[in-house]
Structure formats: structure tokens, C-alpha cells
Amino acid sequence: MKRILIVDDDTVHRIMLKVNLLDAGYDIIEVDDGDQVLPALAKHEIDLILMDLKMQRMDGLEAIHLLRKQGRVEPVVVITAFSSVESAVEAMKYGAIDYVTKPVDIEALKHTVAKAIDFEVLREENKELKKRLGEQFDFGNIIGRSPAMQKVFETLSLVAPSDATVLINGESGTGKELIASSLHYNSNRKGKPLIKVNCAALNENLLESELFGHEKGSFTGADSLRQGRFELASGGTLFLDEIGDMPLQTQAKILRVLQEGELERVGGSKTISVDVRLVVATHKNLTKMVEEGSFRQDLFFRLSVVPIELPPLRDRNEDIPVLADFFLQRYARKNKKDIKGFHPQALILLTRYRWPGNIRELENSIERAVILCLGEQITPKELPPQMLSEEFQMTNTPVTALSGLTLKNVEKEAIRATLDQTDGNRSQSAKLLGIARQTLINKIREYGL
């Protein structure tokens, strides 16, 4: 449960805030003035500070300034009278991340609080990623021995240290997001944010608000000022996935940011400068879209300063055994199974399959196989039915019958079958499944077997 510190010298108003936020599922700590914030933080773990700006002993601006001077990084949302919005803007310069105006609209307050806490969670995740830059985001962790992937690595090593815009082309599931992350974390911007947006997931209006932010009241539901992803990524990298799905009007605004480094929020007139490295990706043929008029030619030229072509998995067969072994080790550890490797026949099937879903499909298939596997090797019968020959499917109908089940149901059926095979002997079943006896007992209880 997230904990909020309410700082307000108006007792009635503070109680009203407390009651409504308790009802929204938050744990509440309250103090009656700005000079009580630091003592409260010394006693409690706080996820968000909700603070009135006007208080008798220490106003909100002074309290925020003191917090930041002491090195405290807790997110702060300020409360101000509508006539004193300038003070809220001043507070945001000191480090507040948002504000609400009096009289407080409770639904708007809940939305602002939830957004602020989500932002803090993302910020903490980003900090954790920064601690592991060296080991997690290195080109060596993008698996590929094939000539096609070696060419990709060569391009990455040349372009990563620069600020050049990169266009990543590749089918769905080929690892475009991993390439974008590697570009960022091997660049001079690695200490700044990497912000990701999927352009295909949002309609035109929502996409513009997401990218450029919006002013309060700019449209229905815009209850507060919101920074866009360009602003949040300033100093770092913005990754726009599925750029081919971006509407033409939004394309024009993206072009302006690339050319001038400036934008306006939706509903706003203030020009905001941003310093962002742009990395984009698509599975579509942008050249053809330019010819058809559905993608701007000038933007295409701006985006494709350095194009990177990610080959589909079917064109890099020599990488399949290496990738399969990588996923086997990952999911064997996750599922606490002692699986040594692949039966030769299983490897043949893996390398012969066309992999329309590319690396993502391979990973899902290996995870499924690990859950189904009862021995020390992945055999053909643990692979998805679509990989098996017609003859093999006809003689192994129980495997085909498992298609369409969730991974949990597959695990349940594997445990049930093993228990039947051992006449209910839990120790023997646990050994066959490659898990601890107590883990098996827990699973039996979980699935009601």
C-alpha cells in the first residue's frame, strides 16, 4: 500500500483529504505545517507528499526548498488557490511534480496522486536500470553469431556514441526494443532517461498528448498540466516504436521537434525547448508508405540518418540453437527444473521451423517446453504442435491436445500426468518433474490436485 504524507495547517481541509485518499486505498500520515515534513520523513517511508502552499510557520515553497537542500527526492504535489497558480508553477521549479487547485476536485486529486506515484515508480525503476548499465545493456547481450547480426553489431558500435537519429526496421518480435535500449545505454546519454512510446497503441489525440503533453483544461479530462514524453526524455533518448502507424498531422509536429528542438503542449502557446535523441522502429515499409503518401518524405529522411535492418529469425538459423539454449537456461531457473539441454531431434525441428513470430515466438515456445518437460532434455513432444510433422502429431495426440491451454494449465496437466504415472508418489513425481518435493506439494494445493 502506497503511503502519502498530507501537509496542511487547515484541520478540516486536511481531514477531508485524508478521508478521501484513505477511501482510494492509500495509507495516510498527516502533519499540520511545513516544518513537520522532515521529522515525518525521518519516521516513515513516504511515497508521495501532498502539501498546501500557504501555511503559518513554513509555507510549501520553503518546505520544498528545504527538502531538496537536504537531498530528499520524495515526489511532491502542491495544493494552491486558483488565484495563486503562479505559486504552484514556482513550486514546480523547486521540484514539485504537479499541483491541484482549491477547491479540490476529489476525482482530479485522485488522478493526479495516482499519476505522481506511477511516475515515482518509473523513476525508481530507471535508477535501478542505471545501476546495472554495464552488465545488462551491452551489445554482447544481444545474442547472434550469424553474419547478419554481426553486421548489426558493427553498426551499433559506430552509431551508439553519437546523437544520430536511428531507424530500426524489422518484423514483429525481432528485438527492436532491445536494440533501442542498447543504443541508449551505450551512449553519452545513458545517465538520462530512456522513454518509450508505442505509436500503434494510441489514437491521434492521445498520441499527441502523450508525446507533447497538454495544458490543464485543453480538452475534456485534462484536469492538470502534463509533461509529454519529449519533455520527460530531455537530455536522454526517446524511442518511438511502430512509427509507421503515426498519423500525418503528428508526423509534422515530430519533424518540427527534430528540426528546431522545440514544441508546444496541446492547448498551450508556450514554446518549450527539448534536447532528445530519437530512435524509432517499424515493421512497415516506410519507403513504400512515402510513395503512397501515408508517410512524410521529409520526416523519413530525417529519421533514416542511420538505418538498422534486423533480420528475421528464419534468415539467421545458426542463431536459433544459441537463443534456444539461452531461453532454456532462463526458464529452467525460473521453474526450478534441472534440464540439461535439447534432444537432437528437437533441435532439428527448432532450426527447420520458419518462426513467423521471430524471437518472441521462440522464447514463448521454449518457456512452454520447459514447463511440459519431465526429463533432462527437451524432446519433440514438448514443442508446440505447429512445429511437428504431420506424422509426429498423429502419433502424439496428447501433446496436440495441450495446445490452446494457458501455461498454468499446462503445468497443472504435467503434474497431474506425473502423479498418475507414479501412482501418486510425490517424492518420485517431484524427481521426475525436476522440482523440490515441497514445491510439488505447494503446486498440488494451488491446483487442487
Helices and strands as residue ranges (DSSP letters): E 3-7, H 11-23, E 27-31, G 34-36, H 37-43, E 48-52, H 60-69, E 76-81, G 82-84, H 85-94, E 98-102, H 106-131, H 133-136, G 139-141, H 147-159, E 166-169, H 176-185, E 194-198, G 199-201, H 204-212, E 213-214, E 226-227, H 229-232, E 237-241, G 243-245, H 248-260, E 262-263, E 272-273, E 277-282, H 286-292, H 297-303, E 306-309, G 313-315, G 317-319, H 320-334, E 341-342, H 344-352, H 358-372, E 377-378, G 380-382, G 385-387, H 390-395, H 397-401, H 407-421, H 426-433, H 437-447
